[in-house]
Amino acid sequence: MDEALVERVRRFNRVVAQRVGALDEAFLARGRPMGQARLLWEIGPEGGEVRALRARLDLDSGYLSRLLRALEAQGLVRVEAGGEDGRVRTARLTGAGLAEREELDKRSDELAAGMLSPLSGEQRERLVVAMGEVERLLVASMVRVAVTDPRHPDARHCVREYFAELGRRFEAGFDPGLSISADDEELTPPRGLLLVATLHDEPVGCGALKLHDDGVAEVKRMWVSPSVRGLGLGRRLLAELEAQAVRHAARTLRLETNRTLTEAIALYRAAGFREVEPFNDEPYAHHWFEKGVTLVPW
């Protein structure tokens, strides 16, 4: 990693931490640190399951428990056990907690206005646009991609959503039984693999490889959730599939796609795939692509 880039990120983090008051023991002058205030806001008027809060905030379970106990001691939160086995816990704001959250909202608005007020109109617009770009890139950096058993619930979710989207977009719908197979056994090493992308422990994308003895690997099951499109996740998944293919001694990547998937076609072309003559009889395909691959860090 470029040391100069790392230092610039650290400098940015220091400025932001100071400007938003993260260094203060009493965030927004309310007598509690920023972590407690953020959790109070995240629980919200409707409450939230503790495990969902942990995933959404990317917090260690022990640290989250300590934050909740502190808020309970202040009379702002109550934690209730539910479900058949009592293991599903839900955090809810008390009346005092709702009032405190409202006050935090008000002061957060004032803090944001205080950042903008010293700037000119043009500078405000530049700052907000830049913040939007930084937000998108930070979210992209929080996505995790890992080889996953195709039988895992996250993998099952992604493949279901993939099939459902093809069914909506293909002119005649989509029947997985008519398509060339990419079943669990074919996507399990050594025959293949499945990548699953997660954000806050929620599955948001996938991509798969079928590996063959002749040095060819087929790209299958490329899907990105609409909720994270525009973050470059498709390119990241494709690059990781290429790296995985080379690690498994593949020298050629192949894939086929439907003409309605115009964004996928553009992605493949931008990634160096060239269109070739059909190499299989996939009934839903209109375009066939191929790429020679070598392992180059991206």
BAVO-779225 format. One line per 4 residues: for each residue x, y, z of N, C-alpha, C. Coordinates in steps of 0.05 Angstrom, whole numbers, plus 5000, padded with zeros to 4 digits. Atoms other than C-alpha are relative to their C-alpha. Example, Ala and Ser with C-alpha at 12.3 -4.5 7.8 and 13.67 -1.06 7.14 Angstrom:
BAVO-779225
5018:4976:5000:5246:4910:5156:5018:5024:5000  4984:4976:4999:5273:4979:5143:4985:5022:5014
***
This chain:
BAVO-779225
5017:4976:5000:5000:5000:5000:5018:5025:5000  4985:4975:5002:5025:5070:4982:4999:5015:5027  4999:4987:4974:5049:5102:5047:4989:5028:4999  5010:4972:5002:5032:5172:5022:4970:5000:5001
5029:5002:4999:4960:5151:5010:4990:4994:5028  5008:5007:4972:4956:5120:5080:5001:5025:5017  4998:4976:4983:4981:5184:5111:4978:5021:4994  5021:4981:5007:4930:5226:5073:4974:4991:5012
5024:5010:4987:4874:5181:5098:5001:5005:5030  4998:4995:4972:4900:5187:5169:4996:5030:5007  5004:4971:4995:4903:5263:5164:4971:5007:4997  5028:4995:5003:4832:5264:5138:4984:4991:5024
5014:5011:4977:4809:5220:5195:5003:5018:5025  4995:4983:4977:4841:5266:5246:4983:5026:4999  5016:4976:5004:4807:5328:5217:4971:4995:5006  5028:5007:4996:4739:5294:5215:4994:4995:5029
5005:5007:4972:4745:5266:5285:4998:5025:5017  5001:4975:4985:4760:5336:5312:4976:5016:4993  5022:4982:5008:4707:5372:5271:4973:4990:5009  5027:5010:4992:4649:5326:5289:4998:4996:5030
5001:5002:4971:4668:5325:5363:5004:4972:5011  4995:5027:4990:4689:5252:5367:5020:4998:5022  4980:5000:4979:4745:5271:5414:4989:5009:5027  5011:4990:4976:4699:5301:5465:4988:4978:5017
5012:5020:4982:4680:5261:5527:4969:5003:5001  5029:4994:4999:4611:5294:5525:4992:5009:4972  5006:4994:5027:4589:5290:5452:4975:5019:4999  5021:4979:5003:4545:5351:5433:4992:5011:5027
5005:4989:4973:4550:5372:5506:4977:4987:5014  5022:5014:4988:4502:5318:5528:5009:4980:5021  4991:5016:4977:4545:5283:5580:5007:4971:4994  4993:5028:5007:4561:5219:5542:5018:5000:4975
4983:5001:5024:4613:5198:5490:4984:4994:4975  5013:5002:5026:4598:5194:5416:4988:4972:4995  5010:5027:5005:4589:5118:5416:4973:4996:5012  5027:5003:4987:4531:5120:5465:4979:5017:4985
5019:4983:5015:4499:5178:5427:4992:4988:4974  5006:5012:5025:4504:5142:5361:4981:4976:5003  5017:5024:4995:4474:5078:5389:4972:5009:5007  5026:4990:4992:4417:5118:5420:4984:5008:4975
5013:4992:5024:4402:5148:5352:4993:4976:4983  5005:5023:5017:4408:5081:5316:4977:4983:5009  5022:5016:4989:4359:5046:5362:4973:5011:4989  5023:4987:5012:4307:5097:5340:4974:4996:5014
5027:5001:4987:4233:5105:5358:4988:4972:4999  5012:5027:5003:4217:5034:5334:5015:4979:5015  4984:5020:4987:4272:4999:5372:5015:4984:4979  4984:5017:5019:4320:4948:5342:5011:4976:5014
4988:5024:4990:4344:4877:5351:5030:5005:5006  4973:4995:4993:4411:4877:5386:5020:4989:4979  4982:5011:5020:4443:4832:5335:5001:5016:4974  5001:4983:5024:4420:4877:5278:5015:5026:5005
4985:4976:4993:4448:4938:5314:5030:4994:4999  4972:5006:5000:4514:4903:5323:5011:4998:4971  4992:5002:5028:4517:4886:5248:5001:5027:4987  5002:4975:5014:4495:4954:5225:5022:5019:5008
4979:4982:4990:4546:4990:5268:5028:4988:5000  4975:5014:5001:4601:4938:5259:5014:5001:5027  4989:4999:4973:4611:4934:5334:5005:4972:5011  4995:5024:4985:4641:4879:5376:4977:4996:5020
5023:5005:4983:4586:4845:5416:5005:5008:5029  4994:4992:4972:4621:4858:5483:4998:5030:5003  5001:4971:4998:4629:4932:5468:4971:5010:4998  5028:4992:5003:4557:4938:5445:4985:4995:5027
5013:5006:4975:4534:4905:5510:5007:5021:5021  4993:4979:4980:4573:4956:5551:4986:5026:4994  5015:4976:5007:4542:5013:5512:4971:4999:5008  5028:5004:4992:4473:4985:5523:4996:5002:5030
5002:4999:4970:4485:4976:5598:5002:5029:5009  4997:4972:4992:4508:5048:5603:4975:5016:4995  5025:4985:5006:4446:5074:5568:4977:4990:5017  5021:5010:4982:4402:5029:5611:5004:5013:5027
4995:4988:4974:4435:5057:5674:4992:5029:5000  5009:4972:5002:4418:5127:5649:4970:5002:4997  5029:4999:5003:4345:5107:5641:4990:5006:4972  5007:4992:5028:4346:5118:5566:4992:4976:4983
5004:5024:5016:4341:5046:5541:4992:4977:5017  5006:5026:4987:4310:4980:5561:5005:4978:4979  4995:5022:5018:4331:4914:5531:4982:4977:5008  5020:5021:4995:4278:4860:5525:5008:4974:4986
4995:5026:5013:4287:4785:5511:4974:4991:4987  5024:5010:5015:4240:4754:5460:5006:4975:4985  4996:5025:5015:4231:4695:5414:4994:4976:5018  5007:5025:4986:4217:4623:5434:5021:4993:5021
4978:5008:4982:4285:4613:5467:5010:5024:5016  4991:4976:4985:4293:4684:5494:5026:5011:4992  4974:4991:5008:4357:4694:5456:4999:5025:4982  5003:4976:5017:4330:4749:5410:4995:5024:5019
5002:4977:4982:4341:4814:5448:4994:5025:4983  5007:4976:5013:4310:4880:5428:5004:5024:5018  4995:4976:4985:4332:4949:5451:4979:5020:4992  5021:4980:5004:4278:5002:5459:5006:5025:5016
4996:4975:4985:4281:5075:5479:4977:5004:5020  5020:4991:4980:4245:5097:5542:4990:5027:4991  5009:4973:5005:4207:5162:5544:5022:5020:5001  4977:4982:4997:4269:5196:5568:5020:4996:4977
4982:5006:5022:4309:5162:5513:4990:5013:4974  5012:4987:5024:4261:5188:5459:5005:5030:5001  4996:4971:4997:4267:5258:5487:5030:5007:4996  4972:4995:5004:4343:5253:5489:5008:4997:4970
4994:5004:5029:4345:5227:5417:4991:5025:4985  5010:4976:5014:4303:5287:5395:5020:5023:5005  4981:4978:4994:4352:5334:5430:5026:4996:4984  4976:5005:5015:4411:5299:5397:4997:5007:4970
5006:4993:5028:4378:5307:5329:5002:5030:4996  4999:4971:5002:4370:5381:5342:5029:5010:5000  4972:4991:4998:4442:5390:5363:5017:4991:4977  4986:5010:5024:4467:5348:5305:4995:5018:4976
5006:4981:5021:4431:5394:5258:5016:5026:5003  4985:4976:4994:4464:5453:5292:5029:4997:4993  4972:5005:5006:4532:5421:5285:5005:5000:4970  4998:5000:5029:4521:5409:5211:4998:5028:4989
5003:4972:5009:4497:5480:5201:5025:5016:5006  4976:4986:4993:4559:5504:5238:5023:4994:4982  4979:5007:5020:4604:5468:5188:4996:5016:4975  5006:4987:5025:4568:5501:5130:5001:5031:5001
5005:4971:4999:4556:5572:5155:5025:5017:4994  4977:4983:5007:4629:5598:5149:5007:5000:4971  4993:5003:5028:4631:5577:5076:4982:5015:4982  5017:4987:5021:4607:5611:5013:4981:4979:4989
5019:5019:5012:4549:5581:4974:5014:4980:4983  4985:5019:5017:4598:5551:4924:5015:4980:5017  4985:5018:4982:4641:5522:4980:4982:4979:5013  5019:5019:4987:4580:5491:5014:4993:4978:4980
5007:5020:5020:4560:5456:4950:5023:4981:4995  4976:5017:5004:4631:5431:4939:5004:4981:5023  4997:5017:4977:4634:5405:5010:4980:4977:5001  5021:5021:4999:4567:5368:5006:5004:4980:4978
4995:5019:5021:4584:5338:4939:5023:4982:5007  4977:5016:4993:4652:5316:4964:4993:4980:5022  5009:5018:4978:4620:5286:5027:4984:4976:4988  5015:5022:5012:4572:5246:4983:5019:4980:4987
4981:5018:5012:4630:5217:4944:5016:4985:5020  4986:5013:4979:4669:5202:5007:4983:4979:5013  5019:5019:4988:4608:5168:5036:4998:4974:4983  5003:5023:5018:4600:5123:4975:5026:4983:5001
4975:5015:5000:4674:5104:4975:5005:4986:5027  4997:5013:4974:4674:5090:5050:4982:4976:5002  5018:5023:5000:4614:5045:5043:5012:4977:4983  4987:5020:5017:4649:5009:4985:5023:4986:5015
4977:5012:4986:4710:4998:5030:4991:4982:5022  5011:5017:4979:4665:4965:5082:4989:4974:4991  5010:5025:5011:4641:4910:5036:5021:4979:5002  4982:5023:4998:4673:4843:5050:4993:4979:4979
5004:5021:5020:4683:4790:4996:5015:4975:5009  4986:5024:4991:4698:4718:5015:4988:4976:4985  5009:5025:5011:4694:4648:4986:4980:4988:5021  5021:5008:4982:4630:4619:5015:4988:4974:4990
5014:5025:5007:4597:4550:5016:4974:5008:4986  5025:4993:5014:4540:4554:4965:4975:4992:5015  5023:5009:4984:4495:4521:5017:4995:5020:5023  5003:4981:4978:4505:4579:5066:4975:5018:4995
5023:4983:5004:4442:4622:5077:5005:5025:4984  4993:4976:5015:4478:4684:5050:5002:4993:4970  4997:5009:5028:4495:4646:4986:4973:4994:4988  5027:5006:5009:4424:4620:4980:4985:5025:4993
5014:4974:5004:4397:4691:4987:5009:5012:4974  4990:4987:5024:4442:4718:4932:4991:4985:4975  5008:5015:5024:4426:4662:4883:4970:5004:4995  5029:4995:5003:4351:4670:4896:4995:5027:4987
5004:4973:5010:4356:4745:4883:5010:5002:4971  4989:5001:5027:4398:4732:4821:4980:4988:4981  5020:5013:5017:4346:4684:4792:4975:5018:4997  5023:4983:5001:4290:4732:4810:5004:5024:4981
4994:4978:5018:4324:4790:4774:5000:4992:4971  5000:5010:5028:4336:4749:4712:4971:4995:4991  5028:5005:5007:4263:4729:4713:4985:5026:4993  5013:4974:5005:4242:4802:4715:5011:5013:4974
4987:4985:5022:4291:4826:4661:5000:4985:4974  4999:5014:5025:4293:4771:4610:4972:5001:4986  5024:4996:5015:4241:4779:4555:4980:4977:5005  5017:5022:4996:4213:4709:4566:5002:4988:5027
4996:5010:4973:4229:4702:4640:5024:4982:5001  4977:5016:4996:4280:4655:4668:4993:4975:5016  5004:5026:4987:4276:4581:4687:5028:4988:5005  4973:5011:4995:4340:4557:4722:5003:4971:4990
4999:5027:5010:4323:4486:4701:5007:4997:4971  4993:5001:5028:4333:4504:4628:5028:5010:4994  4974:4988:5004:4399:4540:4638:5022:4979:5006  4977:5017:4994:4468:4507:4639:5005:5001:5030
4999:5003:4971:4479:4482:4710:5024:5014:5012  4978:4991:4982:4520:4514:4765:4990:4994:5028  5012:5009:4975:4496:4473:4824:5021:5001:5023  4983:4998:4977:4525:4468:4894:5026:4985:4997
4976:5016:5003:4574:4413:4877:5019:5013:4980  4983:4987:5020:4600:4451:4816:5012:5026:5010  4989:4975:4988:4612:4513:4859:5013:4995:5026  4985:5008:4976:4649:4476:4914:5027:4990:4992
4973:5010:5007:4725:4466:4911:5001:4970:5002  4983:4988:5021:4758:4435:4874:4986:5005:4974  5013:4997:5025:4705:4438:4820:4993:5029:4994  5008:4972:5004:4689:4512:4831:5000:5014:5026
5002:4985:4975:4677:4566:4882:4979:5022:4996  5019:4978:5000:4627:4620:4901:5010:5022:5018  4993:4976:4984:4644:4690:4926:4974:5013:5008  5023:4985:4990:4593:4726:4970:5011:5026:5012
4993:4973:4989:4598:4801:4985:4980:5006:5021  5017:4992:4978:4570:4826:5051:5006:5028:5009  4998:4973:4988:4557:4895:5080:4984:5000:5025  5013:5001:4974:4541:4900:5154:4987:4972:5004
5009:5028:4996:4534:4823:5154:4976:4993:4983  5022:5006:5018:4480:4827:5100:5012:4993:4972  4990:5007:5027:4492:4792:5032:4991:5020:4979  5007:4979:5019:4495:4843:4976:5011:4994:4972
4989:5007:5026:4529:4807:4918:5013:4973:4999  4986:5026:5003:4559:4744:4890:5012:4997:4972  4989:5007:5025:4599:4714:4834:5013:4973:5003  4991:5028:4997:4621:4643:4819:5018:4992:4977
4983:5013:5020:4671:4601:4780:4994:4971:4998  4998:5028:5005:4665:4533:4749:5027:4994:4988  4972:5005:5008:4735:4505:4742:5002:4974:4984  4997:5023:5017:4755:4456:4687:5029:4992:4998
4973:5011:5001:4816:4412:4677:5017:5011:4976  4986:4990:5024:4833:4445:4610:5010:5029:5003  4990:4973:4996:4853:4511:4642:4979:5022:4995  5022:4981:5004:4785:4544:4629:4984:5002:5025
5018:4995:4977:4743:4575:4684:4976:5016:4989  5024:4986:5008:4671:4597:4673:4990:5018:5022  5012:4981:4981:4643:4659:4707:4970:4996:5001  5029:5004:4997:4573:4647:4734:4989:5017:5023
5014:4989:4977:4522:4677:4781:5009:5028:5009  4992:4972:4994:4545:4750:4776:4976:5016:5007  5023:4985:4991:4497:4791:4817:5009:5020:5021  4995:4979:4980:4500:4857:4856:4973:5011:5008
5025:4989:4990:4443:4881:4900:4996:5029:4990  5005:4972:5008:4409:4945:4875:5007:5020:5022  4994:4981:4978:4422:4975:4944:5029:5009:5000  4971:4992:4999:4498:4978:4931:5011:5003:4971
4990:4995:5027:4501:4988:4856:5011:5028:4998  4986:4974:5002:4547:5045:4835:5024:5002:5018  4977:4999:4982:4600:5027:4887:5024:4984:4988  4978:5014:5013:4643:4987:4838:5002:4971:5010
4999:5027:4989:4625:4920:4871:5001:4979:4977  4999:5018:5022:4614:4886:4804:5028:4997:4990  4972:5001:5008:4684:4904:4782:5018:4985:5020  4984:5013:4979:4712:4881:4848:4996:4970:5000
5006:5028:5001:4677:4814:4845:5013:4987:4976  4988:5011:5025:4700:4803:4773:5030:4998:5003  4971:5000:4996:4772:4821:4791:5008:4977:5019  4994:5021:4981:4771:4773:4850:4996:4972:4988
5004:5025:5014:4742:4718:4807:5023:4994:4981  4977:5003:5018:4798:4729:4757:5024:4991:5016  4977:5008:4983:4850:4724:4813:4997:4972:5010  5005:5028:4991:4817:4661:4840:5004:4980:4978
4996:5018:5023:4817:4630:4771:5029:4994:4995  4971:5004:5004:4892:4641:4763:5012:4983:5023  4990:5016:4977:4905:4613:4833:4993:4970:4996  5008:5028:5005:4869:4550:4809:5009:4991:4973
4986:5008:5024:4913:4545:4747:4984:5005:4974  5015:4993:5024:4862:4573:4698:5016:5021:4984  4987:4980:5018:4889:4612:4638:4980:5014:4982  5021:4988:5017:4823:4629:4604:4975:5003:5016
5026:4995:4988:4760:4660:4632:4979:5002:4978  5021:4998:5019:4695:4650:4595:4974:5007:5014  5027:4995:4989:4624:4674:4606:4981:5006:4977  5021:4993:5019:4559:4683:4569:4980:5018:5014
5019:4983:4987:4505:4734:4581:4977:5007:4980  5024:4993:5015:4437:4759:4558:5001:5028:4990  4998:4973:5011:4428:4820:4514:4987:5021:5016  5013:4980:4983:4383:4853:4565:5018:5011:5022
4982:4992:4978:4440:4857:4616:5022:5019:4989  4981:4982:5014:4472:4917:4583:5022:5010:5018  4979:4990:4982:4509:4941:4645:5021:4978:5005  4981:5022:4997:4540:4871:4653:5018:4998:4975
4984:5001:5025:4562:4871:4580:5021:5022:5000  4980:4978:4998:4595:4939:4590:5022:4994:5020  4980:5007:4980:4630:4914:4652:5020:4980:4989  4982:5020:5010:4658:4853:4617:5019:5012:4979
4983:4987:5021:4683:4894:4558:5021:5018:5013  4981:4982:4986:4715:4945:4605:5022:4984:5014  4981:5016:4986:4749:4888:4642:5019:4984:4982  4982:5013:5018:4783:4863:4579:4990:4975:4986
5012:5023:5014:4736:4809:4556:4994:5007:4971  5007:4995:5028:4728:4802:4481:4978:4980:4991  5023:5017:5009:4666:4775:4446:5010:4979:4981  4992:5023:5016:4675:4707:4414:4976:4985:4990
5022:5017:5010:4634:4656:4377:4989:4983:5023  5012:5016:4979:4586:4615:4420:5017:4975:5006  4985:5024:4992:4623:4561:4460:4983:4980:5016  5018:5018:4988:4562:4529:4491:4972:5005:4989
5027:4997:5010:4487:4522:4479:4981:5012:5021  5016:4986:4980:4462:4566:4537:4976:5013:4986  5023:4989:5015:4390:4581:4515:4994:5029:5006  5006:4972:4993:4388:4649:4550:5022:5019:4991
4978:4983:5007:4453:4675:4521:4998:5012:4972  4998:4987:5026:4462:4725:4464:5029:5008:4994  4972:4992:5002:4535:4743:4477:5018:4981:5015  4980:5017:4987:4596:4700:4493:5026:5015:5001
4976:4985:4996:4660:4729:4521:5023:4982:5010  4976:5015:4992:4731:4705:4534:5022:5019:5007  4977:4983:4992:4793:4732:4567:5023:4982:5009  4976:5013:4989:4864:4706:4577:5008:5014:5026
4995:4988:4973:4884:4716:4650:5028:4994:5011  4976:5003:4984:4947:4726:4691:4996:5014:5026  5004:4989:4973:4952:4742:4765:5014:5027:5002  4989:4974:4996:4961:4817:4772:4984:5013:5023
5015:4988:4978:4944:4850:4839:4985:5025:4990  5016:4977:5009:4889:4902:4831:4997:5020:5023
***
